[in-house]
Amino acid sequence: MKQFLSFVRKEFYHVFRDSKTLLMLFGIPIVLIILFGFAVTNEIKNAKIVVCDYAKDPASQEIINKLSVSETFLLDRALLSPSQVEEAFRKEDIKLAIIFPANFYKDLQHLNKAQVQIIADGSDPNAASTLTQYATSVIMEYQQKLIQNAKMPYTISPEVRMLYNPELKGTINFVPGIMALVLLLICVLMTAVSIVKEKETGTMEVLLVSPFNPFLVIISKAIPYLALSLVNLAVILLVSVTLLDMPINGSVLLLFGASTLLIICALSLGLLISNVTQSQQSAMLISVMGMMLPTMLFTGFMFPLENMPNALQVFSNIIPSKWYYIIIKSVMIKGLGFSAIWKETLILFGTTCFFLIISLTKFKIRLA
């Protein structure tokens, strides 16, 4: 154990005396959080919505038909109670809910005005804004038709409600995604480069032929990056809360637990990359290209997965950051507990174990 702790202490010394490593660990995440938090937007298609038509009259049916022919929506008709609608949003089964009251057409006929309730998931502000605007435009189009045909000042007032993010702040969506991107990319990169660096300088060969267990050498190199990544996570959360007004509505302990799983998964991937590369440049290239692009494309925070072909949607399930992103959004923004995210956590845990086992079994304890 003394030897093991000595190796761990040595790795901390290596990290702290290398200014470039410290910049990558703490500088880049803060810059990415701030840039993405203030600057990035996106669009959405094929969003799952539910229409609760309690009126079942010609007016509501015509509006629903207009919504159903759009490529923007994947429409489901169901009579849900308010609690069931809330639960559907919590499980991320739907992106939007449109509710027609029972007296919708009667109010139009007798009062010349009626209300429609539109409920959106504000945790993804761009999608919520786009979907509510489109739904509102369809309703306004029907209203204009009534006015032209009857020459009466009919008024349909959509009542819009944004769950979890009433102000539609972009940071609410992008901060969890950037957390996934930063933790995965930095951990993979740091681990792969640090081990390959030992190969280039010839010290890895000395370590592997020493009486110390080779696998403990690898673990001792990973522990500092695990600890520093958790510190990095704390810094990201602090910056998000203080500068970007990001809420943390759920358990901080659950956040750190899920983050630890992702970090261990990233360290395993870094070890796997170090096994197939012999230079730091190669390790950096594979780490950046192999981790950044899949994370940005298939996590869901930049490009909606619903827009992609079915084959790519299936492929996204093997990307660890996708499940981490779902967990973080559910905990930070929606304030949900473990009972709501246990499936995603189990998948992330299984993915982590898989990559960890593969990385350790494939690691070459002989360099020649």
N, C-alpha and C positions, 0 to 999 in steps of 0.2 A: 504493500500500500504506500510506503514511503517513496518507492521508485515511481509509482503511478502519479502521486501528487507532485513529485519533482518534474515529471514530464508535463503535467498540466500547468504548473507554474512557469515552466520554460516557454510554453506556447503563449501564455499571457504576456510574457516579456517580449516575444516576437511581435505580437500584435501592437502593443503599446509603443514600441520604438519605431514602428513603421507608420509614418504620417499618411501615406497613401491608403493603407488599409483602414486607418481610422476615418479618413475622409469618405471612403466608400461605405463604411459601416454606418456612420452617423450623418454625414453631409448630404449624400445623395437621397436617402429616404426623406429628409426634411424638405429638400427642394422639390421632390416629386409630389409630396403631400400638398404643398402650397400651390404648385403649378396646376396640378389636376383638380385641386379643390376649387380653384377660381376660374379655370379656363375651358374645361372640356364639356362638350354637349354631344348628344347623339339622337337617333330616331328609332322608331319601333314599328314593327308590323306583326300581323298574325297574333295579336294579343287576345288571350282568353278573357271573355267578359260574360257576365250573367245578366239576363234581363228578367226582372220580376214584374210580370204584367198582371196586376190585380184588377185592372179595368176590363181587359178582354173586349175592347170595343173597336170600332173601325179606325179611330184615330191612333190608338196605341199600336194596332196591328200594322198600319201603314208605316209608321215610324220604325217599327221593328224590322219590317221587310227591307226598308232602305238601309238599315244597319247591317242586315245579314248578307247583302250582296257586296259589301265592301271587303277588300283584301286586308284592311287594317284590323278587322275583328274576326275572332273565332267565337261565334255566338252560341250561348247555351241558354235555353229557357227553363226557368225553374222558379217556383214560388218558395222563396226562402224567408225565414224570419230574420230580424236584425242580428240576432246572435249567430245564426248560420252564415250570414253574409260576413260578419266579423271573423268568424272561424275560417272561412274560405280565403280571406285576405291573409290571415296569420299563416296558413299553410302554403300561401303563394299559389293557390289553385287558379286564381283569377287576378286580372289587372284592373278591372273596372266593373262596377255594378250600376245598372240603370233600373230605377223603380218607378213604375207607373201606379199612382194611387187608384183606388177603386172607383172614384167619382171623376176620373180624368175627362172623359168626353162630356159628361153632364155639366161640369164646370165650364167647359168651352162653350157649350150651347147656351147655358143660362147666365153665366157670369162674364162670358167672353174672355176668360183667362183660366189658366190651369198651371199646375206645378209638376215638375218631374225631378226626382232626386237622382243625382249622379254622384257616386262614391268612387274614389280612386285611391290607389296605393301611393301615397306621397313619399314613401321611402325611395322610390325611383322617380324623381321630380320631372325629368324630361319626358319619360313615358306617360306619367300622369297628366302632364300639361297637354301633350299631343293628343292623347285619347279623349280627354274631356273637351278639348277644342273641336275635335272632329265630331264627337257625339252631339255637342251643342250646335254645330253647323248643320247637321242633319235635321235636328229639331227645328232650327230657325228656317230651314228650307221648307219644311212642312207648314210652319206658321205663315210664311209668305204665300204659300199656295192657298191656304184658307182665306187670307185677306183678299187675294185676287179674285177668288171664286165667289165669295159671299159679300165682298166689299164691306166687311165689318172689321173693326180693330181688335181681332183676336190676339191674345198675348199668352204665350207659353213660357213660363219662367223656370229655367233649369236651376235647381238648387245644388250647387257643387260643394262637395265635402272631401277634403284631402286627409287621409289617415296617415298618422306617424310623421308627416312633414307638411304642415299647413302652409308654410311660406315657400315651399318648393325650392329649397336650397340645394344647389348641385353637389355641395360637399357631402350631403347625407348619402348620396349614392356612390360617389367616387372614393371617399376615404376608406371604406372597407375594401374596395377593389385595389387601391394602392397599397394597403396593408398587406394583402395577399401577394401582390407583385413584388414589393420590397423584400418581405421576409423570404420568399422563395428564391428570388434572384440573388440577393446578397449572400444568403447562406450557402447556396450551391456554388457560387463564384468563389467565396472565401475558402471553402473546404477544398475544392478542386485545385485552386491555385496554390494553397499552402502545402499540399501534399506533393504536387508536381515540382514545386520549388525545392523541396527536399531531394527529389530525384535529380534535378539539374545540378545542385551543389554537391551531390554525392553523399549527403548525410543520411538519406533514407536507407541506403545499403548498410551503413554502420548500425543504424537503429534496428534493422531487421535481423542482423546476425548477432545482436547482443543477446544476453540471457533473458532479457525482458520479453514477455509474450508479444508478438507482432500485433495482435488484435488490440491489446491494451495500448499499444503505441498509437494506433488509429483512433481509439476512443479518447485518449488523452488529447489528441489534436482537435477533436470535435467539441469537447466540453467547453473550452473557452468561447467558441463561436455560439454555442447554445446559450451560455450565460450572457454574452454581449448582445445577442439577438433579443433576449428578453428585456435587457436594458433598453435596446433600440425600440422595442415595442412600447415600453413605458414612455419614452421620449415622443414617439409618434402620437400616442394617445394624449399626452400633455399638450403637444402642439395643436392637435385637432380640437381639443376642448377649449383651449385658451384663445387661439387665433381664428379658428374656423367655426366656433360655436357648435361643435359636433356633440350630440347628446350621447351619454352612456346610460341607457335605461335599464340594462340588465346586469347580471353578475360579472364583476371584474375578474373574479376567480375563474369563472367559466371561459371568459375571453382568453386568459393566460393559459388555461388548460388546452383549449383548441389551438392556440398559437404554438404551444410547445409541440403538439403533434405535427403541425405543418413544418416547424423548424427541424425536427428530427427527420422528417421525410426529405426536406431539402438537403440536410447534411448527408443523408444516404445517397441522394442523387449526385452530390458533389464527389463523394467517394467513388461512385460508379464512373463518373467522368474522368477522374484522376487515373483510373485503371486503364483507360484507352488512350491517354495522351502522354506525351513525353516533354512538352514545353508549356510554359505559362501562357504564351500567346494562344496556343491551341485550346488550352483549358478555358481561357477567357472567352474565346470565340464560341466554343460549343456551349458554354454556360449561358452566355448572353442570348445567342440565337435560339438555343434549344429550350430556354426557360422563358425569356421575355415574350416571344411571339405567341406560343401556345397560351400563356397566362393572359395576355391582352386579348387574344381572339376568342378563347373558349371559357373564360371565367364568367362573362355576362355583364360586367360593369361598363364596358365600352361599346360592345356590339351585342344586341339582343340575340340570344341563342335561338329564339323562335323564328328568326329570319333565315336561318341556315338550313341547308338540305338535311334530311334525316340521318344520313351517314355521318355528317359532321356533328350532329347533335348527340349521336351515340358515342362518337369518339371523345366528345367533351367530358364524358363520364369518367375517363381515366385521368383527367387533369386534377391534381389534388386541390389547386387553388379554387376550383369551381365550388367544391363542397365547403371549403373554408370560408369563401365569400358568403355563401348562404347562411352559415353558422353565425358569422360576425354581424350580418345585417339583422338576423333574427334576434340576437342578444343585445347588440348596441342600440338599434333603432326601435325595435318592437318590444324590447324588454321581456322576451320569452325565456323560459327556463330550459333545463336539460330535457324535460319530457317532450318539448316541441322540436328538438333538434337531434334526438338520439339516433335517428336513422343516418343523418348526414355525418354525425360524429363517428358512428360505427363504420361507415364507408371510409372516412378519412383515416381512422385507426387501422383498418384493414389495408388500405393503400400504403400507409406508413410502414407497417410490418412487412408487407411484400417487398417494397424497395429496400428496406433495411436488410432483410435476409439475402436478397439478390446481391446487394452491394458487398456484404461481408463475405459471402461465399465466392464471389467473383474476384475479390481483391487478391492480387498476386503478392505473396510473401517472398517471392524471389524475383528480382529485377531482370535477370538474364533469361 
